[in-house]
Amino acid sequence: MSYIKSVRQLRAIFFGHTLADVAVCAAKGSEIARWGDTWWAGRTGREIPDPNNHKWPDYLSGRLPRSWLRAPLIADFPVLQTILDDPLWPLLQRLVHPDEDTGCWAAQLRLNGRSFRYFSATRLQRLCGVPHWRRLACLFALLASERPSDYASQKWLRRELTVYVLCVCLELPGLVDPVVLYNVLEEANHQGKLGTLADWPKSSDEFRQKIQRLRRIQQRLIARGWIREWRHQERLLFWHLLREPLLLVRLLTGSPSGDLNRDHLCNRARLWLRQAQRDRVNFEAAEPGSWRWCDPTRGGSPPFAWVVPWA
């Protein structure tokens, strides 16, 4: 697929920063250049060049390695192929294209084998799972759909999505700047694809400020002992707390008491996490034209069969 420039660059940025993560290398130009030259020399048996190859830093800023280099990188780090194949990229392609919608994708979305033909807040919450960028394709598939059956789900998503996206941006690969994701989503938003999102930032600066605010809340919860680590369970708990402002204020201003203590919160989060680990989210495959909502004239061809990881 030939991607629109903004989506193509975002996909390449996620590839490059994931490479830095799996290579246990700082996502900085000089560091990845040093690592890349050493890795290539070890793989090919050549000497490490004195000056660092200037192309490696480009892979952190939106340039994808060419196939002759990408193939051995993927061979050594197979997770990189899953980044390239993630359904978020073709989904975003449809979001930013003025003539396409995601109704076909919504029709093929499944949670434990069941479609989202009918509204259920509980199932939508489970669809979100642990806040992670790889769940965004599922949420935006429903949000930008033109199927009447998705309207109730879209109302719920427009109320909840901003906080979810902000939580996702706390855990992007490497040192990805969250604003690059925001800018692509704003392309779709300016075209009216997302509807009116509650508390959605009006600018990249405001988006960055909201993320900084979440980090301050995170740090205060850690300082008060409500959160001691930052694993999947804590990320899931954090998202739920942001959706319960009265409880969050109690945690930020008060101390553990008989009716509210850390064990109580952990037990709640543990149940949510077990459910998230059990749930299976996927897009089903379908032949073009086999779904009523797939309009080939608008680019609404069905997606491939994708299983979406739980975290």
N, C-alpha and C positions, 0 to 999 in steps of 0.2 A: 504494500500500500504506500502511496505517495502522500505524506502528511503535510498539512498546512504548516507553514514555517514555525509558528509559535508552539504548536504541538510537537513538531519534530525536535525542536530545541529542548523542550521540557523533557521529552523521552530520553534524549541524549544526556541531559544533566543528571537525571536519575540513574542512568547507566553508569556514568563516570563516578558519581558519589557512592554508589553501591560497590563499585570496584574498590574504591578507597577503603570502605568498611571491611570487605571480605579479605582484602590484602593487608589489613591491620596497618594502614598507612594514613597519616594525616591528610585530610582533603584540602591540601594546599598545593599550589603550583610547584614549588621547589621540591616538596616532599614526594609528590607523586611522580615527578620527573626522575628523581633519584631512584625511587622504587622501580619505575617502569624500565629504566635502562638496565638495572641490575637483574630484574626478572627476565628481560629479553636476552641479555647476555647469557644467563644461566640456561635458558631454554634452547638457544641456538649454538652455544659454545663459543660465542664471540667475546672479545674483550669489552669491558665496560668503557664507554667513551669518556674522555675527560670532561668536556662540556655536556651538561644535561640536554636531552632532546627537548626542544621547545614545544613539540606537539602534544606531549602528555598533559600539560596544564589546560590545553584547549578542551580536553575531554571532561573537565569539570564545569565548563561554561557553555556547553551546548553543541559540541562537535562530537559526532560518533566515530569511533575508530573504523578505518576501512576494513573490508572483509578479511584481508590477509592477516591483519592483526587481531581483529575481533574474534575470529575462529579459535586461535589458540588461547585467547583470554577466556572464552566460554568453556573451552575444554578443561582448563585448569580451575575455573570457577563457574560451575554449571548454573548457579543461581542467576547469573547475568542474563541467561537466555529467558528466564521467567520474567525478568524486568522488561525485556524487549517485547515479550509476548503478552504482557498484561492487557486486559480488555479496556483499561482506562484510556489508552491512547486512541484506539478507533472510536471509543465513546466520546472523548473530547473532540475528535475530528468532526463528529456529527453535531456536537453542541455549538461549535464556533462557525459551522457552515450555515449560512442564512436559510438554505432551502431544505434542510434535513431535520428530522426529529428522531426521537428514540423510542417510539411506540413499539417497534418490533423487539427491541431489547427488553423492554418492560414485559412484553408477552412471554419472553423466554426465560425470565428470571425465576429461580426456584429457591425455596428454603425447605430443605428436607423433602424434596420432590414435589412440593406443592407450590402452585403459582400464587401471584399476588392479585388475583382477580377481584378479591373482596378485601375491604379495609380491615386491618387489625393493628392497633397500636402496639400490642405485645409482640407481634411478629415483626413489625418494622423496627422495634427496639432491638430484637434479636438479629435482624439483618445488619444493623449497625455493628454489633459485636464490640470487640476491643477497638477503640479508635485507631485506624491504620489507613494509610493512603490507598492500599489495595482494595479497600471496601468502597471507595468513592464511585467506582463504575456502577455498582449496584444501585446506589442512592440516586445518582444523576440519571440513570436509566429510567427510573420511575418519575423523577422530578420533571424531566423535559419531555415526557410522553404526552401525546395528544389523545390517548384513549380515555373516554369518559370514565371507565372503571378505575382509573388511577387518580381521579380528582381528590378523593378523600385522603388518599395516601400523600398526595402532594401538599395538602393543607397541613398535615402533621410534619412533613419534612421541612416545609418553609418556616415552621416555628422552631425546629430543632437543629437545622443544618448548620447554622453559623457557628454555634458552640462546638459541634462535632468537627467541622473543618479546622477550627482553631486548635482543638486537641490533637488532630492528625498532624498539624504543623509543628507540634512539639517534638515529634519523633520521625522526622524525614531522614532519608539516608544521608550519611556524611554531614556536610555543612550546607546542604541545599538551602538557598534563601527562599523562605515561604512565599515571598512576593512573586516569584516566577509562576507559582501555581495560581495565586490570586489573579494575576494578570490574564491568564488563560480563561479562568472562570468568569472574569469580568467581560471578556469578549462575548461570551454567551449571554451574560446578564444584560449587556447593552442591547442585545437583539430581542430581549424579552423572553428568552428561553427558560428562565428560572422562576419567573413570577416575582412576587414581593417577598423577599427573605427577611425574616425578623432580625433586626440589629445587624444587618449586613453592612460592612464598612464601605464608605463612599469613596475611599482612596486607598492607595497602597500604604501611605503613611498611617492612616487610621488602622489598617489591617495589622501593620507591624506593632502599633501601640496596643492593640487588643491582645496580641500574642505576648507582649511584654507583661501585660497585666496578668495573664494566666500564669506566667512564670513566677510572678511575685506571689500569687495565691499558692502555687505549688510549693514555693520555698517556705511560706508561712505555715502551711500544713505540716511540712517536714520539721520545721523548727519547733512546733508544738507537739510533735510526736504522733500525730494522727497517721502520717505516712512515713515509713522508715526506709523503704526501698522504692525502686521505680521499675517494677516488672509489669507483666501483662495485667495482673490483678489490680495493682495500684492505678494503672492507667484507666482501667475500666471503672474503678471506684471514683477517680477524679472526675471523669465525664458525668457520672451520675450525680455527684455532689454539685457540680455546676448547674445542673438542672433542678436542684432543690435549694434555692437561694436562702431560705430561712434556716435550714439545717447548716448550710455552709457558713452563714454568719455566726451561728453558735460555735462551730468548730474554730473559726478564726478569732473569736473574742473570748471564748470560755475554756474551761478545763474539763477533763474527763469526769463524769459523775456516774451515779448509780444507773441512771436511765440511758446514758450515752457514754460509751467507752470505745476504745480502739478495737477490742475483741468483737464487739457488736458490729462495727463497720466491716471488719475483716470477714466475718461470717457471711454478711450480705454479699460482699464482693466475691467471696469464694463460690457461692452458689451461681452468681452471674457468670463467672469464669468457666465453671464446669459446663454450663449450658452453652456458652460460646464455643467451647472445645468440641461439644457433641454435634452442634448444628453444622449442616452441610449446605453451603451456598454455591450455586452454579448457574450458568446460562446454558440452556439446552440448544443443541444444534437443530437446524431446520433447513429444508430446501427453500431456495428463493420462491416467494409467492405462496408458500404453504400457510402463512399466517395472514390474517385479514389486514393487519396493521403494517405490513411490509409493502411499501409503495416504491417500486424500483425507480420511478421517475423522480423521486426525492432522495435517492441514495439510501433508502431505508432497508437495505439488504440485511438478512439475518446475521447475527454474529456466529462465530465458531462456538464449539462446545468448550466452555471454560469452567474449571473448578476454582473458586475464589478462596484463597487461604484464610484461615480464621484469624491470623495475626501475623 
